[in-house]
Amino acid sequence: MITVLVLVSLLAMFGLCLPSLLRPMPPRPAPGPAPAEDAHPESMTAELDPGDEEYLAGLADELWPEDEYLEMEPTTDGEEESGGSGMRL
């Protein structure tokens, strides 16, 4: 009895899926030129408004308080610049 119920269930599922299985596949778009390796969908040089920049800096400080890239790092010309892991090459 259980075998009959399982077979009827499988046949019903197959019958419901059959129309979508027989539908023709949509045509593939023609291959276009390969994207440049350095292309990004977002702007990598966009300037932020000062308020947005301050908000993001505060948010980063709150989320990552021990971030090593926020530490000031001495340079060879005596100036300090932010960022870096402290590793020298």
Secondary structure, 3 states (H helix, E strand, C coil): CHHHHHHHHHHHHHHHHHHHHHCCCCCCCCCCCCCCCCCCCCCCCCCCCHHHHHHHHHHHHHHCCCCHHHCEEECCCCCEEECCCCCCC
